[in-house]
Amino acid sequence: MVVRMRHTRAHTANRRSHHALKALNISACKNCGAMKAPHNVCDACGFYRGKKVLQIKTKAVKAKAK
């Protein structure tokens, strides 16, 4: 099958100009200071918007459980 109307390189490049990856927005947790993504629970302490929402286990507790 043959392409009837071929797009030029410029047309293709213009379309693909929006395919680039964007840098992550990372901010410090207000509770513990660890770096985290905005609008997400902190992986280090389990706080979200000043409230404890997750119970985070430490590595020692996980190893002891095994």
Buried (B, 14 or more C-beta within 10 A) or exposed (E): EEEEEEEEEEEEEEEEEEEEEEEEEEEEBEBEEEEBEEEEBBBBBBBBEEEEEEEEEEEEEEEEEE
